[in-house]
Amino acid sequence: MKALIIGAAGMVGKKLTQRILDKDSPLHQLSELVLYDIIDAQKPETSINTKILSGDISKNDQAKVLAAEKPDIIYHLASIVSGEAEENFGKGWQTNAQGTWNLLQELLRITENIDSNYKPKLVFTSSIAVFGAPFPNKIDDEFLCAPQTSYGAQKAITEMLISDYSRKGFIDGISIRLPTICVRPGKPNLAASGFFSGIIREPLNNKEAILPVSDQVRHWHASPRSATHFLTHAGTMDLSQLGTRRSLNMPGVSCTVEEQIDALRQIAGNKVTSKIRHEPNPKIIKIVEGWPRNFDPVRATALGFKSESTFSEIVKVYLDDDFEK
């Protein structure tokens, strides 16, 4: 079996690669791995045949390059992050929507003109940004998609494309709506949600962190470790269980920023949390106001998806997996 990871050089892409290659990976039957991103992904140490490709998925020719690999399973992680998609309208739509449309069309061309038996499984990382206010206390599996950002709209449209191509039998697709992934290791990025990780990561690394919103903001989180388990589970499960509803809300932890900081304080002490400085940012406040706060992911839980149950667990995952002592 051949797997393709689009967005393999990113944080989740790197961790997914490691997870796939772990000895206890559910993808133990993998024989070939293709890693693609806008820059070369690091080649992993493995006996599995691995190919490194790079290119810009928003460019028309890249769909042919990727589809020509005829992967059995495609993990589509690549996207322009929320803040950048809001600031650069054209770039967001070209990367987050047009690039996927081009790929789907090229996969369809192969099925119709070259190999009628070819039907790849496609696992797409969508986002809870597909939802918009006003919200119920908990968003259930029946709540409508009404995004209030360009990023959310791009993710929602891609979900619909994947559902329709799956309905027609051209691919076997699933869109998993990730919570905000926290605590992200490494340097801050342009995501509007980046501060959720920053207020934990930076103080733990003896750096000041800026909190641009009220500490009463409530949000939905899961760790990078959970994200990779969501992806590998989706890649190995029987997707016919989804019927025609190919998008799933992933489990996570609902908490306020204050509760995040309290969890950090309990683990690392007041000296660490004192490095968090409140500096309101109206632009980020406006974006965050339109984001979901809590979920009741019944379908995903019934299908075997699992995450942390407290934010303290999420902080401990960061300390175990990514904190450099």
Buried (B, 14 or more C-beta within 10 A) or exposed (E): EBBBBBBBBBBBBBBBBBBBBEEEBBBEEBEBBBBBBBEEBEEBEEEBEBEBBBBEBBBEEBBBBBBEBBBBBBBBBBBBBBBBBBBBEEEBBBBBBBBBBBBBBBBBBBBEEEEEEBBBBBBBBBBBBBBBEEBEEBBEBEBEBBBBBBBBBBBBBBBBBBBBBBEEEBBBBBBBBBBBBBBBBEEBBBBBBBBBBBBBBBBBEEEEBBBBBEBEBBBBBBBBBBBBBBBBBBBBBEBEEBEEEBBBBBBBBBBBBEBBBBBBBEBBEEEBBEBBEEEEBEEBBBBBEBBBBBBBBEBBBEBEBBBBEEBBBBBBBBBEBBBEE
